């Protein structure tokens, strides 16, 4: 178990009643109840309506799920410590949980998750907060909840420049790869059947494994979210040999994964994120992870914030509908 590190940054502001009312306004879209928001403003004492927070209080431990190599969202640095944009957001939530439960010595247990294990570990209660690169979908909401949207990606195709792949039609009858248990591989199967493309769909155990299949010629293209493809290319010496398609085939609203049917805990998490958005601190975090060199290799994605995500910051939402963001 690890104690939560206290990085050098301004201390988060304790939510006020006015901020709670502001969150309620946005909450009409989020589906947050007034009762949950009032609870979120209360101090520790008496019974807890949140099963997740009760478990955290009783054990003195909060469990975070993290990724091993999803730069810049959640990955291991040179000291094998999980860092990244999603980790920073989760650590802000931990700070608020500490205050709410009056547990200054609250410990963090870090569990590595993969594309295949992240959803089951949240659904079965092993992980309290999943801090990775998970898309919020209506299908996934059957088994777990999600915070307000924390990033918007678009799925595209990465291929060798010499292949001339511009869109899915160019992959007719050819092998294409994506990562196991992702929305991208689900989409590939769907469009392959719907449009009768006769693609041979290969599966990578993780993003690096899928990319290697393109590098070695087993697959013609790798279908994945553009920000993750950019990250892979940024770490590749032969990056100029590859290209990412201009055409995007889906919008991917990322969010923090939460236990299902725990509205008070979701209200707390959403309140922390909405406050970061309202105060503009999210822009500093974004610049740190998407427009600056990041450890340990100093990679810089040089990725400007999209207009769609700016709209989310102005009006937070947890909608799983891609059309909502266009």
C-alpha positions in Angstrom: 0.0 0.0 0.0 1.2 3.5 -0.8 0.4 6.7 1.0 -1.0 9.3 -1.4 1.8 11.6 -2.6 1.3 15.3 -2.1 2.7 16.9 -5.2 3.4 20.6 -5.2 0.3 22.3 -6.4 -2.3 24.7 -5.0 -4.5 23.1 -2.4 -8.0 22.4 -3.7 -10.7 24.7 -2.4 -13.3 23.2 0.0 -16.7 23.3 -1.9 -19.0 26.0 -0.7 -22.8 26.0 -0.8 -22.7 28.2 -3.8 -20.5 25.8 -5.6 -22.9 23.0 -4.7 -25.8 24.9 -6.2 -23.6 25.5 -9.3 -23.0 21.7 -9.5 -26.7 21.1 -9.2 -27.3 23.3 -12.2 -24.9 21.2 -14.3 -26.3 18.2 -12.5 -29.7 18.5 -14.3 -27.8 17.1 -17.2 -25.7 14.7 -15.1 -28.8 13.3 -13.4 -27.4 14.1 -9.9 -30.1 14.4 -7.3 -30.4 17.3 -4.8 -30.1 14.7 -2.0 -26.8 13.5 -3.3 -25.4 17.0 -3.5 -26.6 17.9 0.0 -24.9 14.8 1.2 -21.7 15.7 -0.6 -21.6 19.0 1.3 -22.0 17.4 4.7 -19.1 16.7 7.0 -18.1 13.2 8.2 -20.3 11.9 11.0 -23.2 9.6 11.5 -24.1 7.0 8.8 -22.8 7.2 5.2 -25.2 6.8 2.3 -22.3 5.8 0.0 -21.3 2.1 0.2 -18.0 3.0 -1.4 -17.2 5.7 1.1 -18.3 3.5 3.9 -15.9 0.8 2.8 -13.1 3.3 2.4 -13.8 4.7 5.9 -13.9 1.2 7.5 -10.7 0.0 5.8 -8.7 3.2 5.7 -7.8 2.4 2.1 -9.0 3.7 -1.3 -8.2 1.4 -4.3 -7.2 3.1 -7.6 -6.9 1.2 -10.9 -4.1 2.4 -13.2 -2.7 1.5 -16.5 1.0 0.5 -17.2 1.6 2.3 -20.5 -1.2 4.6 -21.5 0.8 7.8 -22.0 -0.1 10.5 -21.0 -3.2 9.3 -19.1 -1.9 6.6 -16.8 1.5 4.9 -17.0 4.6 4.1 -15.0 7.4 6.7 -14.8 11.1 5.9 -14.3 10.5 5.0 -10.7 7.6 2.7 -11.6 5.2 5.1 -10.0 1.8 5.5 -11.8 1.5 9.1 -13.2 -0.5 10.9 -15.8 -3.5 13.1 -16.6 -6.1 10.6 -15.3 -4.0 9.9 -12.2 -3.8 13.6 -11.4 -7.6 13.7 -11.6 -8.0 10.7 -9.4 -5.6 12.1 -6.8 -7.7 15.2 -6.6 -10.7 13.0 -5.8 -8.6 11.2 -3.1 -7.9 14.6 -1.5 -11.6 15.3 -1.3 -12.3 11.8 0.1 -9.7 12.5 2.8 -11.4 15.7 3.8 -14.9 14.3 3.7 -14.1 11.3 5.8 -11.6 13.1 8.0 -8.9 10.5 7.3 -5.6 12.4 6.9 -3.8 9.0 6.8 -6.0 7.5 4.1 -3.9 5.1 2.1 -4.0 4.4 -1.6 -3.7 0.9 -2.9 -2.7 0.9 -6.6 -3.8 -2.0 -8.8 -2.6 -2.3 -12.4 -5.5 -2.9 -14.8 -5.6 -3.7 -18.5 -8.2 -3.2 -21.3 -9.5 -6.7 -20.4 -9.6 -6.4 -16.6 -10.5 -2.7 -15.9 -14.2 -3.0 -16.2 -14.7 -6.3 -14.2 -12.5 -5.0 -11.4 -14.7 -1.9 -11.0 -17.9 -3.9 -11.4 -17.0 -6.4 -8.7 -15.9 -3.7 -6.2 -12.1 -4.5 -6.3 -11.4 -1.0 -7.7 -13.0 2.1 -6.2 -11.9 4.5 -8.9 -10.5 3.6 -12.3 -7.9 6.1 -13.6 -7.1 5.2 -17.2 -8.4 5.6 -20.7 -11.9 4.2 -20.6 -14.7 5.2 -22.9 -18.1 5.8 -21.3 -20.7 3.9 -23.2 -24.4 3.0 -22.6 -23.5 -0.7 -22.7 -20.8 -0.4 -20.1 -23.1 1.6 -17.8 -25.1 -1.6 -17.2 -22.2 -2.8 -15.0 -20.6 0.4 -13.7 -20.9 4.1 -13.5 -18.8 6.9 -14.9 -17.8 10.4 -13.9 -18.3 13.4 -16.0 -16.3 13.3 -19.2 -12.6 14.0 -18.7 -11.3 13.8 -22.3 -12.6 13.4 -25.8 -10.8 11.3 -28.3 -11.6 10.2 -31.9 -10.8 6.7 -33.2 -8.7 6.6 -36.4 -6.4 4.3 -38.3 -2.6 4.1 -37.9 -0.8 2.5 -40.8 2.5 2.5 -42.7 2.6 5.4 -45.0 3.4 3.2 -48.0 0.1 1.3 -47.6 -1.9 4.4 -48.6 -4.7 3.7 -46.0 -7.1 6.6 -45.8 -10.2 5.0 -44.6 -11.9 1.7 -43.7 -12.7 0.9 -47.4 -9.0 0.7 -48.0 -8.8 -2.2 -45.6 -11.3 -4.4 -47.6 -10.0 -8.0 -47.4 -6.9 -7.0 -45.4 -5.8 -7.7 -41.8 -6.4 -4.9 -39.3 -5.7 -5.0 -35.6 -7.0 -3.4 -32.4 -6.7 -3.8 -28.7 -8.7 -6.4 -26.8 -11.8 -5.3 -25.0 -11.9 -1.8 -26.5 -14.6 0.1 -28.2 -12.4 0.2 -31.3 -12.3 -3.6 -31.8 -16.1 -3.7 -31.2 -16.6 -1.1 -33.9 -14.3 -3.1 -36.3 -16.4 -6.2 -35.9 -19.6 -4.2 -36.4 -18.6 -2.3 -39.5 -16.9 -5.4 -41.0 -20.2 -7.3 -40.8 -22.4 -4.3 -41.7 -20.4 -3.2 -44.8 -19.1 -6.7 -45.7 -15.5 -5.5 -45.8 -14.1 -9.1 -45.3 -11.3 -7.7 -43.0 -9.3 -10.1 -40.9 -9.5 -8.6 -37.5 -6.5 -9.3 -35.2 -6.4 -8.7 -31.5 -3.5 -7.0 -29.5 -3.1 -7.8 -25.8 -2.4 -4.0 -25.3 -1.8 -1.0 -27.5 1.9 -1.7 -27.8 1.3 -5.3 -28.9 -1.2 -4.1 -31.5 1.2 -1.5 -32.8 3.9 -4.2 -33.1 1.6 -6.1 -35.4 1.6 -3.2 -37.8 5.4 -2.7 -37.5 6.0 -6.3 -38.3 3.6 -6.4 -41.2 1.0 -8.8 -39.7 -1.6 -6.1 -39.9 -2.0 -3.3 -42.4 -3.6 -0.9 -39.9 -4.2 -0.4 -36.2 -7.6 1.0 -35.2 -7.5 3.0 -32.0 -8.1 6.4 -30.3 -6.1 9.2 -32.0 -4.5 10.4 -28.8 -3.1 6.9 -28.0 -1.9 6.5 -31.6 -0.1 9.9 -31.3 1.5 8.7 -28.0 2.8 5.5 -29.7 4.3 7.4 -32.6 5.9 10.0 -30.4 7.9 7.2 -28.8 8.8 5.7 -32.2 12.1 6.6 -33.9 10.7 5.8 -37.3 7.5 7.8 -36.7 7.7 9.4 -40.2 7.2 5.9 -41.7 3.6 5.9 -40.3 0.5 8.0 -40.8 -2.8 8.5 -38.9 -5.9 8.7 -41.0 -7.7 12.1 -41.3 -11.0 10.4 -41.2 -12.3 9.6 -37.7 -15.0 6.9 -37.3 -16.1 7.4 -33.7 -16.1 9.9 -30.8 -14.8 8.5 -27.5 -15.8 10.3 -24.2 -13.3 9.2 -21.6 -14.3 9.2 -17.9 -13.2 7.8 -14.6 -14.7 4.4 -13.8 -16.9 4.2 -10.6 -19.0 1.6 -8.8 -22.5 1.3 -10.1 -25.6 2.4 -8.0 -23.6 4.7 -5.7 -25.0 8.2 -6.4 -23.4 9.9 -3.4 -19.9 8.7 -4.4 -20.5 9.8 -8.0 -21.7 13.2 -6.8 -18.4 13.6 -4.9 -16.3 12.6 -7.9 -18.3 14.8 -10.3 -18.1 17.7 -7.9 -14.3 17.5 -7.7 -14.0 17.4 -11.5 -16.6 20.1 -12.1 -14.8 22.4 -9.7 -11.6 21.9 -11.5 -13.4 22.9 -14.7 -15.1 25.9 -13.2 -11.9 27.3 -11.7 -9.9 26.7 -14.9 -7.4 24.4 -13.3 -8.1 21.8 -15.9 -6.3 23.9 -18.5 -3.1 23.8 -16.5 -3.4 20.0 -16.1 -4.1 19.6 -19.8 -1.1 21.7 -20.8 1.1 19.7 -18.5 0.2 16.4 -20.0 -0.7 17.1 -23.6 1.3 20.1 -24.6 4.5 19.7 -22.6 7.3 17.1 -22.4 6.2 14.4 -20.0 8.4 12.0 -18.0 10.3 9.8 -18.3 11.3 10.3 -22.0 10.2 13.9 -22.4 7.6 13.1 -25.0 5.4 16.0 -26.1 2.1 15.2 -27.9 1.6 18.9 -28.9 -2.1 18.2 -28.9 -4.3 21.3 -28.6 -7.5 21.0 -26.6 -10.4 20.3 -28.9 -13.4 22.7 -29.1 -15.6 19.7 -28.1 -13.8 19.2 -24.8 -13.9 23.0 -24.2 -17.7 22.7 -24.4 -17.6 19.9 -21.8 -15.5 22.1 -19.5 -18.0 24.9 -19.8 -21.0 22.5 -19.3 -19.9 19.2 -17.7 -21.7 16.1 -18.8 -21.5 12.3 -18.3 -23.4 11.5 -21.5 -22.2 8.3 -23.2 -23.8 9.4 -26.5 -21.0 10.4 -29.0 -23.5 12.6 -30.9 -23.9 14.8 -27.8 -20.3 16.1 -28.3 -20.4 17.0 -32.0 
